[in-house]
Amino acid sequence: MNKILVLEDDELFAQTLEDFLEEENFEVDIAYDGQEALELNFNSNYDLYLLDINVPLINGLDLLKELRGSGDTTATIFLTSYKDKQTLEEGFLNGCDDYLKKPVDLDELLLRIKSVLKRCGKPVKELELFDELTFNPILRRVYKEGKDLNLPIKIVSLLELFLENRDSIVSKEMIISRLWSVSEEYSEGSIRVYINNLKKILGKEKITNIKGIGYKIEF
């Protein structure tokens, strides 16, 4: 079942989208402002973003720009009342895959969703880690005995960083650069929390602490 994050501050329209998409067998999370969308994204992996542009706190354009800047390539469709070319062009420059102007025809939306997911759903061989633990680098999902562990995006990003540097040491600076944007705050404690969470998944013996330097994955 594909999972969709909807960013829409119109509660009635958001509920309409949720009901429609769930009837079409999608799993749906709703965010009513950009900050809430970021928080949901932190805790879940999605197959598609449906983003309104003019929403509180962080608008849809800036949200997608921040997500793309962090390496998130999740397929994205803008649902917007904006009609000027400049705004739509900015949407594509920030990394959207498609857009629909409001009012949205739900049948057309479904066709666009299926088309974008088909374009972005490249088949890929899952990477077998160990003990029936596998990683799908396109979907950015980790499976245990075929079951999706539904890991928070920062944990997945940390795993990717270790896998990319399997034969070398991953420094704290590399972790900070991968997990936090320039505008985000971090702490030594938060780094340890993410490392410990990943150890719980992989096994604490799989990640070695190189004192004063960083960490190394071993399997």
Beta strands, then each sheet from edge to edge (+ up, - down):
strand 1: 3-7
strand 2: 27-31
strand 3: 48-51
strand 4: 75-80
strand 5: 98-101
strand 6: 127-130
strand 7: 133-136
strand 8: 141-144
strand 9: 147-148
strand 10: 170-171
strand 11: 207-210
strand 12: 214-217
sheet 1: 2+ 1+ 3+ 4+ 5+
sheet 2: 6+ 7- 8+ 9-
sheet 3: 10+ 12- 11+
end
